Amino acid sequence: MSFANCEKVQQELVAYVDDELDPGLRAEIEAHLAVCAACRVRREELGRTIARVDVLPVTAPAPDLLRRFEERIERERKGIFGGFLTWLARPRVLVGASLAACLLIVLMVIVRPGGSPGSDDAELAIAGHLDLFSDYEAIKNLDVLEDLEFIESLDLDA
């Protein structure tokens, strides 16, 4: 059989062994198992494993398991960041952090970062020679321009 059929059968083997499949799918799997030794071996291994698990004694969890589990979750949650997040959530800290963030945003809007005196002059100079700049953008990555001796040897008057 094809790999896709084997994969489908192996995905359904637990339900097959537990007798939880609808009759049509069960018949398909049985037809496949009749011709596929690998899937039959897998079914037998699964059946033996389930049989071994079924004979294990059932034990009840410790009475305080749930309480210990919840305490552990709480300790893990508080961990490294838990204490910081608890501190940050306090009203005074939250209001102060919010005000500081607003002030930073206002300063960033008022004072343009990276805007230095004279940067407008440089932008105007580039805009005045935009045709030359666009030619530069078109040729700046050409490898032949790195060979200065070749460029100097060109007869541009011809």
Backbone as numpy.savetxt, mean C-alpha at the origin, in Angstrom:
# Nx Ny Nz CAx CAy CAz Cx Cy Cz
-6.61 -33.51 -15.42 -7.45 -32.32 -15.42 -6.57 -31.07 -15.42
-7.16 -29.95 -15.72 -6.38 -28.71 -15.80 -6.10 -28.15 -14.41
-5.11 -27.25 -14.38 -4.72 -26.64 -13.09 -5.88 -25.88 -12.48
-6.65 -25.19 -13.32 -7.78 -24.39 -12.81 -8.78 -25.29 -12.10
-9.03 -26.50 -12.65 -9.96 -27.42 -11.99 -9.40 -27.89 -10.66
-8.11 -28.23 -10.63 -7.49 -28.67 -9.37 -7.56 -27.56 -8.33
-7.29 -26.33 -8.76 -7.33 -25.21 -7.83 -8.74 -25.03 -7.27
-9.74 -25.13 -8.14 -11.14 -24.99 -7.70 -11.49 -26.10 -6.71
-11.08 -27.32 -7.03 -11.38 -28.46 -6.15 -10.71 -28.28 -4.80
-9.46 -27.85 -4.78 -8.74 -27.70 -3.51 -9.33 -26.59 -2.66
-9.91 -25.58 -3.30 -10.57 -24.52 -2.53 -11.85 -25.02 -1.87
-12.47 -26.02 -2.45 -13.74 -26.53 -1.94 -13.59 -27.81 -1.11
-12.36 -28.29 -0.93 -12.17 -29.58 -0.27 -12.70 -29.61 1.16
-12.50 -28.57 1.92 -12.97 -28.56 3.31 -14.49 -28.69 3.34
-15.16 -27.92 2.50 -16.63 -28.02 2.44 -17.04 -29.40 1.95
-16.27 -29.98 1.04 -16.57 -31.32 0.53 -16.46 -32.35 1.66
-15.36 -32.31 2.40 -15.15 -33.26 3.50 -16.20 -33.07 4.59
-16.60 -31.82 4.83 -17.61 -31.54 5.85 -19.04 -31.76 5.33
-19.18 -32.18 4.08 -20.47 -32.45 3.46 -21.37 -31.22 3.47
-20.80 -30.08 3.05 -21.53 -28.81 3.05 -21.74 -28.26 1.65
-21.52 -29.07 0.61 -21.66 -28.58 -0.76 -23.03 -28.93 -1.33
-23.48 -28.10 -2.28 -24.72 -28.45 -2.97 -24.45 -29.66 -3.87
-25.45 -30.42 -4.18 -25.25 -31.67 -4.92 -24.53 -31.50 -6.26
-24.79 -30.42 -6.98 -24.14 -30.22 -8.28 -22.63 -30.04 -8.16
-22.21 -29.19 -7.23 -20.78 -28.96 -7.02 -20.12 -30.21 -6.44
-20.83 -30.89 -5.58 -20.29 -32.14 -5.01 -20.04 -33.16 -6.12
-20.96 -33.28 -7.07 -20.80 -34.22 -8.18 -19.60 -33.83 -9.05
-19.42 -32.51 -9.28 -18.27 -32.03 -10.06 -16.96 -32.43 -9.38
-16.90 -32.22 -8.07 -15.67 -32.53 -7.33 -15.41 -34.03 -7.32
-16.46 -34.81 -7.15 -16.28 -36.27 -7.16 -15.80 -36.76 -8.52
-16.30 -36.15 -9.60 -15.85 -36.52 -10.94 -14.37 -36.18 -11.10
-13.97 -35.02 -10.57 -12.56 -34.63 -10.66 -11.69 -35.55 -9.81
-12.14 -35.86 -8.61 -11.36 -36.74 -7.73 -11.18 -38.13 -8.33
-12.13 -38.55 -9.15 -12.04 -39.87 -9.77 -10.87 -39.96 -10.75
-10.47 -38.82 -11.32 -9.40 -38.85 -12.34 -8.12 -38.15 -11.88
-8.13 -37.47 -10.73 -6.96 -36.69 -10.30 -6.39 -37.25 -9.00
-5.24 -37.91 -9.12 -4.62 -38.53 -7.94 -4.14 -37.49 -6.94
-3.62 -36.36 -7.43 -3.09 -35.32 -6.54 -4.19 -34.76 -5.64
-5.36 -34.52 -6.21 -6.47 -34.00 -5.41 -7.02 -35.05 -4.45
-6.98 -36.33 -4.86 -7.41 -37.39 -3.95 -6.49 -37.47 -2.74
-5.17 -37.34 -2.99 -4.20 -37.35 -1.88 -4.48 -36.19 -0.94
-4.74 -35.01 -1.51 -5.02 -33.82 -0.71 -6.29 -34.03 0.13
-7.33 -34.65 -0.46 -8.58 -34.92 0.26 -8.33 -35.89 1.41
-7.53 -36.93 1.17 -7.23 -37.90 2.22 -6.44 -37.26 3.36
-5.46 -36.40 3.02 -4.69 -35.70 4.06 -5.60 -34.80 4.88
-6.48 -34.11 4.20 -7.41 -33.22 4.89 -8.34 -34.02 5.80
-8.82 -35.15 5.31 -9.69 -36.01 6.12 -8.98 -36.51 7.37
-7.70 -36.92 7.23 -6.94 -37.39 8.39 -6.70 -36.25 9.38
-6.42 -35.08 8.87 -6.18 -33.92 9.76 -7.44 -33.59 10.55
-8.56 -33.55 9.88 -9.82 -33.24 10.55 -10.14 -34.31 11.59
-9.87 -35.56 11.26 -10.13 -36.65 12.21 -9.27 -36.50 13.46
-8.01 -36.09 13.27 -7.12 -35.89 14.43 -7.59 -34.72 15.29
-8.04 -33.66 14.66 -8.51 -32.49 15.41 -9.78 -32.83 16.18
-10.62 -33.65 15.57 -11.89 -34.01 16.22 -11.70 -34.77 17.52
-10.57 -35.49 17.67 -10.37 -36.27 18.89 -9.64 -35.48 19.98
-9.22 -34.26 19.68 -8.56 -33.44 20.71 -9.57 -33.05 21.78
-9.12 -33.00 23.02 -10.06 -32.62 24.09 -10.43 -31.14 23.97
-11.66 -30.86 24.28 -12.14 -29.48 24.26 -11.82 -28.87 25.62
-11.15 -27.75 25.62 -10.82 -27.08 26.88 -11.49 -25.73 26.91
-11.93 -25.36 28.08 -12.56 -24.06 28.25 -11.46 -23.02 28.51
-11.63 -21.81 27.98 -10.64 -20.77 28.24 -10.65 -20.37 29.71
-9.55 -19.80 30.14 -9.45 -19.32 31.52 -10.54 -18.28 31.77
-11.10 -18.24 32.98 -12.21 -17.32 33.27 -11.84 -15.86 33.05
-10.58 -15.50 33.26 -10.20 -14.10 33.12 -9.54 -13.81 31.76
-9.70 -14.69 30.80 -9.08 -14.50 29.48 -9.54 -13.22 28.81
-10.84 -12.96 28.81 -11.36 -11.77 28.17 -10.82 -10.50 28.83
-10.79 -10.48 30.17 -10.29 -9.31 30.88 -8.82 -9.08 30.55
-8.00 -10.14 30.57 -6.57 -10.01 30.27 -6.35 -9.57 28.82
-7.19 -10.10 27.93 -7.09 -9.73 26.53 -7.37 -8.24 26.35
-8.43 -7.74 26.95 -8.78 -6.32 26.84 -7.71 -5.44 27.47
-7.12 -5.86 28.59 -6.03 -5.09 29.21 -4.82 -5.03 28.28
-4.52 -6.14 27.65 -3.38 -6.19 26.72 -3.61 -5.26 25.54
-4.82 -5.28 25.02 -5.17 -4.39 23.90 -4.99 -2.94 24.32
-5.45 -2.61 25.52 -5.33 -1.23 26.02 -3.86 -0.83 26.17
-3.03 -1.73 26.71 -1.60 -1.43 26.85 -0.95 -1.23 25.48
-1.30 -2.08 24.53 -0.73 -1.97 23.18 -1.18 -0.66 22.54
-2.44 -0.31 22.74 -2.97 0.91 22.14 -2.26 2.14 22.68
-1.99 2.12 23.97 -1.33 3.27 24.58 0.13 3.33 24.19
0.79 2.21 24.07 2.18 2.09 23.63 2.92 3.40 23.45
3.65 3.52 22.38 4.49 4.68 22.11 3.64 5.91 21.81
2.66 5.75 20.92 1.90 6.90 20.47 0.65 7.14 21.30
0.20 6.13 22.04 -1.04 6.26 22.79 -1.00 7.39 23.79
0.08 7.48 24.56 0.21 8.55 25.54 0.26 9.91 24.88
0.97 10.00 23.74 1.07 11.26 23.02 -0.29 11.68 22.48
-1.03 10.72 21.92 -2.35 11.04 21.38 -3.31 11.46 22.48
-3.22 10.83 23.64 -4.06 11.22 24.76 -3.73 12.65 25.20
-2.44 12.97 25.25 -2.01 14.31 25.63 -2.47 15.33 24.59
-2.33 14.96 23.31 -2.69 15.87 22.23 -4.19 16.15 22.21
-4.99 15.19 22.64 -6.45 15.35 22.60 -6.98 16.24 23.72
-6.13 16.66 24.65 -6.59 17.56 25.71 -7.01 18.89 25.09
-8.06 19.51 25.61 -8.58 20.74 25.00 -7.55 21.86 24.88
-6.76 22.12 25.92 -5.79 23.21 25.85 -4.77 22.98 24.75
-4.25 21.77 24.68 -3.24 21.45 23.68 -3.85 21.51 22.29
-5.05 20.99 22.14 -5.71 20.97 20.85 -5.98 22.39 20.34
-6.45 23.26 21.22 -6.71 24.65 20.84 -5.40 25.34 20.48
-4.37 25.13 21.28 -3.07 25.76 20.99 -2.48 25.27 19.67
-2.55 23.99 19.43 -2.03 23.44 18.18 -2.82 23.96 16.99
-4.12 24.10 17.14 -4.97 24.62 16.06 -4.61 26.07 15.75
-4.43 26.87 16.81 -4.05 28.28 16.59 -2.68 28.39 15.93
-1.75 27.56 16.35 -0.41 27.59 15.74 -0.48 27.19 14.27
-1.29 26.21 13.94 -1.44 25.79 12.55 -2.06 26.90 11.71
-3.07 27.58 12.25 -3.70 28.69 11.53 -2.71 29.82 11.31
-1.92 30.14 12.32 -0.92 31.20 12.19 0.11 30.85 11.12
0.53 29.61 11.09 1.49 29.17 10.09 0.91 29.30 8.68
-0.36 28.94 8.51 -1.00 29.05 7.20 -1.09 30.50 6.77
-1.48 31.38 7.70 -1.58 32.81 7.39 -0.21 33.36 6.99
0.82 33.00 7.73 2.17 33.47 7.38 2.61 32.95 6.02
2.27 31.74 5.69 2.65 31.19 4.39 1.93 31.91 3.26
0.70 32.35 3.50 -0.04 33.06 2.47 0.49 34.48 2.32
0.80 35.13 3.43 1.27 36.52 3.38 2.70 36.60 2.86
3.58 35.81 3.41 4.99 35.82 3.00 5.18 34.65 2.05
5.37 34.95 0.77 5.54 33.89 -0.22 6.86 33.18 0.01
6.84 31.89 0.29 8.10 31.18 0.46 8.85 31.11 -0.87
10.15 31.35 -0.81 10.97 31.29 -2.02 10.94 32.59 -2.80
10.08 33.50 -2.42 10.00 34.76 -3.15 11.06 35.71 -2.62
12.08 35.93 -3.41 13.13 36.85 -2.97 13.02 38.12 -3.77
13.55 39.21 -3.21 13.52 40.46 -3.96 14.28 40.28 -5.26
13.72 40.73 -6.34 14.39 40.61 -7.61 13.97 39.38 -8.38
13.23 38.48 -7.78 12.82 37.30 -8.53 11.84 37.69 -9.62
11.07 38.76 -9.40 10.17 39.23 -10.44 10.96 39.75 -11.64
12.12 40.39 -11.39 12.97 40.89 -12.48 13.48 39.73 -13.34
13.88 38.63 -12.68 14.37 37.48 -13.43 13.25 36.87 -14.27
12.06 36.82 -13.71 10.93 36.29 -14.46 10.60 37.18 -15.65
10.68 38.50 -15.48 10.43 39.41 -16.59 11.48 39.28 -17.68
12.75 39.05 -17.28 13.81 38.88 -18.28 13.58 37.63 -19.10
13.17 36.57 -18.45 12.88 35.33 -19.19 11.68 35.54 -20.10
10.66 36.23 -19.61 9.47 36.46 -20.43 9.79 37.31 -21.64
10.73 38.25 -21.50 11.12 39.11 -22.62 11.83 38.35 -23.72
12.48 37.26 -23.38 13.22 36.45 -24.35 12.65 35.04 -24.41
11.33 34.96 -24.39 10.68 33.65 -24.33 10.97 32.81 -25.56
11.11 33.48 -26.73 11.40 32.71 -27.94 12.76 32.03 -27.85
13.76 32.71 -27.28 15.08 32.09 -27.11 15.01 30.97 -26.06
14.25 31.21 -25.02 14.14 30.22 -23.96 13.46 28.94 -24.48
12.45 29.08 -25.32 11.79 27.88 -25.86 12.73 27.13 -26.78
13.61 27.85 -27.54 14.61 27.16 -28.35 15.59 26.41 -27.46
15.98 27.04 -26.36 16.90 26.38 -25.42 16.27 25.11 -24.86
14.98 25.17 -24.49 14.30 23.99 -23.97 14.29 22.86 -24.99
14.20 23.21 -26.29 14.14 22.19 -27.33 15.49 21.51 -27.54
16.60 22.23 -27.33 17.92 21.66 -27.66 18.79 21.35 -26.45
18.36 21.62 -25.25 19.25 21.51 -24.10 19.71 20.08 -23.83
18.99 19.08 -24.27 19.37 17.70 -23.98 20.00 16.99 -25.17
20.33 17.70 -26.22 20.95 17.05 -27.37 22.42 16.75 -27.06
22.83 15.51 -27.26 24.20 15.10 -26.94 25.23 15.79 -27.81
24.89 16.12 -29.04 25.86 16.72 -29.95 26.34 18.08 -29.44
25.54 18.76 -28.66 25.93 20.06 -28.14 27.01 19.97 -27.08
27.26 18.79 -26.55 28.31 18.63 -25.56 29.69 18.60 -26.21
29.77 18.36 -27.52 31.04 18.31 -28.24 31.35 19.72 -28.75
32.00 20.53 -27.91 32.26 21.93 -28.25 33.20 22.07 -29.43
34.15 21.18 -29.60 35.07 21.26 -30.74 34.31 21.10 -32.04
33.31 20.20 -32.06 32.51 20.01 -33.26 31.70 21.27 -33.57
31.15 21.87 -32.54 30.32 23.07 -32.75 31.19 24.21 -33.27
32.42 24.37 -32.73 33.30 25.44 -33.19 33.78 25.21 -34.62
33.82 23.94 -35.04 34.30 23.67 -36.39 33.22 23.90 -37.45
32.00 24.09 -37.03 30.92 24.32 -38.00 31.11 25.65 -38.69
30.89 25.66 -39.96 30.98 26.90 -40.74 29.57 27.47 -40.82
29.25 28.39 -39.94 27.91 28.92 -39.85 27.62 29.97 -40.92
28.66 30.46 -41.58 28.45 31.50 -42.61 27.98 30.88 -43.92
28.16 29.59 -44.07 27.83 28.96 -45.37 26.36 28.80 -45.58
